[in-house]
Each structure stands twice: as C-alpha cells, then as structure tokens.
Amino acid sequence: MNCLICGAQLPVGAMFCGECGSSSTATPLTRKRPDPRPSDTTVILPLRRRSVISVPVVSVPVVVPVVSVPVVVPVVSAPVDAPGPVPLQAPEPAPAPAPTASLFVLQFSTGETISALGTGLIGRRPLPQPTERVDILVQINDLGRSVSKSHLEFGQYDGEFWVSDRYSGNGTIIRRPDAVAVRCEPGRRYLVPRGSRVEIADQFFILN
C-alpha cells in the first residue's frame, strides 16, 4: 500500500505515512483542510504545585523623641590635616543563578548514548519548524524506516523530562517503571521518570 499524498510505500497496518505524516486514508482533496495540529503543546500530567504564603504587613507609627544637646566647640591651636573624603565603591553585582536544567542520558537500542540538557528532536532525519528552536537533533539509524523523520520531541519542565509525539507514522509508547504502558497522543507532553523505556516505532531508548 502506498501513501496517496507522497507515494511512499506504507508498512502493513500503518495509520500514518512516515515520510509526509499524512493519514493512510488521506487523499489530495482531504489534505486541503487546515492543519489540525496545535501551535503549542500542553502538559497532560499534573505537576507539583508551589505553595505561596501571603503575610500581611502592619504599619506601626514610630515616635522619635527630640533631645536638646549642648554643642561644645573645641579650640584648636594648630591646624590639623583632616583626612579627605573616602570614595564610595559600587557594590559588586550578584552572581547569576545556576541553570536549573538537569542532565539526562538517553541510551538507544541502536547503541548510541546521548546526553541531553535542554530540548531536542528524535527521528530518522529530524528537522525543526522554521520558527522552532531546539538544542539538539538526534538522528536514528533505522533501516526498517519505522521511525518517522521527526518522530519525537523532548524537553524539560521544572527539572523533569517530557516527550511529545510529533504526529509520527507508528506512534510512541512510554513504559514507566512499575506502571502501565501509555501510548502518547500526538501533540501532548508526557512526563517520563528516570528508568523508563520510550518506544519509538521499532526502536526505543532508556532514560537515565
């Protein structure tokens, strides 16, 4: 079976084309519809909330007593050299806060090991959108072409790792430790704890 949009050959049972990302049932006429993908992704799992404590401030009037003190003027017989004014020094700027990004290591089934500190794309030939900026592009050597060109997006939020399926042809599955496997809905972010296995079509990586 071939894709009706770009003509690429589709594997049996594929719901999307790995080359152009079109549905296997899409036609040139149906592809004229607006792109249903959101302009941004959202976090699907709840994150830890930070509590904020508000303390009221009460203004208390302060009374300062005025005391008359006699002033005594000393008599100096010889002029004394007074020290000059001491120049004030500007305070040194505070050091910049250290980045909060954590180091994550991705061990792929193909043998590669990638260290990630920021955002990135994973695929056979990952390519960001014209207005998109990522820190790293991870290219997977998949001879079976089960992995899409830009299959998966990853990043960090509050020191935690997340992934988002980029409307890939064969989908993404997260297998967390001691939890049920989750199939990612395209365009949504999923938190991935360390020790999880993220399956991208026929390939996968372990997050450490």
N, C-alpha and C positions, 0 to 999 in steps of 0.2 A: 504494500500500500504506500502511495506517495502523497506528500502534502499538496493540497490543491492551491496553495498560495505560492510556495517557492519551489515545489517539485522535488524536495528532498525525500529520500526513502525513509519511512517510519517503521520502527520495530513493532512487532505484533502487540496489540493491547495498549499502545501509547495514546495518551489523551491529548498531548500537545506535541508540536514539532520542535525538535531540539535545535534546529537551525534558525527559524524565524520566530518561534514562540507561539505560533498560531494553533488554535484548536484543530484536532484531526478532522473535525467535521466542518471547519470553516471554508468558505468559498470567497472568491474575489468580491462578490456582492456584499456578503455579510461583513467583510473586513473593512468596509467603508464606515462602519459605525464608530463613534468616539471611543478612544482608548479607555477601558474600564478601570485601569489601574489607578490607585490613589496617587496624589502628588507627594505624599509622605507616608511613612509607616507609623504604626501605633504600637504601644506595648500592650500585649494581650494578658500578661500575668501581673498581678498586683505587686508593687514594690514596697519596700519598707518606708513607712512614713516617719518624718521627723516631727517630734512634738515641739511646739513653741510656747513658752511660758511668758505671759504678759504680767508685768509687775507695775502697779500704779505708782506714780511719783507724786508725793505730797509736798507742797511748798510751805515752808515754815519761816515766818519773819524772824530775822536776827537783829537784836538791838545791840549796838556798839556804843558803850559809854564814852563820853568825851572828857578827858582829864587834862587840866592845865598844868604844864610842866615848865618851871623856870628855865630859861636858856642862859648858860654861862659861856661867855666868850673868853677864851684864853688869850693871854698876852704873850706874843712870841717876840723874842729879842732879835733873832736872826732868821732870815728867810730859809725855809726848808723846801728842798725839791720834792714836789709831790709826784707820785707815780702817774704816768699817763693812762688814759682810758684803755681798758682791755677790749680788743675787738671780739665781737660775738661770732661764734662759728655756727654755721648752719648744721642742724642735726643730719646725721648720715641716713640715707634712705633705707627703709626696712627691706630685708632680703625678700625676693619674690617667693611665694609659696611653691612648694614642690608639687609636681603634677600628680594627680590622683589616679592616673591610669595604672592598671595592674598588668603584669606580664603574663600572657597566656601562651602555652605551647600546643600547637596542633600537630599530631602525629597521624599522617595519612597512610591509607592502605597501600599506596603506590611506593612507599618507602621514604617520602620526603618528610622533614620536620620543619615547621615554620614557627617562628616567634612573633607574636602579634601584640602590639601596644595600643593600636588605635582601631581604625575602620579598614575594611577591605572587601574585595570581591573574589569569589572562587568559581572557576569554570574551566572549560577547555581553552577558550580564548576570551577571558574576562575583559570587558570594556565599559567604563563608566559613561553615564549620560553626559551631554555637553555641559550642563550646569552642575554636575555632581563632582565632588572631590573625595577621594579615598586615599588612605595612607599606603596600602599595599595591594598588589594584584597577584593572586595565587593561581597559576596555570596547572591543571591536572592533565597528566598524560593518560587519557582514556581511549584505548584502541577500539573498544566497542561503541564509542560515541554515545554512551548512555547519559553522560553528563552534558548539560547544555553549555553554550558559550559563556554566558553569565548566569550561573546556576544559583549561587547563594551569596548573600550579603551578610557581613558580620560587623560587630562593633561592641562598645562598652557603654554601660549606663550605671553610674554610681558604683564603679568598681566591679560590676558583674558583666559577664559575657552574654551576648544575644546573637541570634541568627535570624535571617528573614529570607524565605524562598523568593527568587526573582522570576516567578511565573515559568519555572523550568518545565521541560517536557515530561520528566519521570518523577518529579516531586522530591521532597526532603522529609526524612523521618528522624526524630530525636528519641534516643533511648537513654533516659536518665538512670542513674544507679538506684536500684530498688524501687522502680516506678514503671508505670505502663507506658509503652511506646506512644509517641504523639506524632501524627502526620501534620506537617506545617501547612497552614492555609497561606497561599501566596499573598505577599504584601503585608504580613503581620510579623511583629517581632516576638521571639520566644526566648526566655531566659534559659541558659544552659549552664548547669553547675559543673564543676571540675569532675572528671571521671566519666562524663557522658560520652556516648557514641552518636555521632551525627552522620546519618547515611544520606549520601547524595547520589541517587540512582544506584549503579553497581559499585560505586566507591564509597569510602567513609573516612572519617578522622576521629581520633580520640582527643578530648580536651583535657589538658593538664595545667 
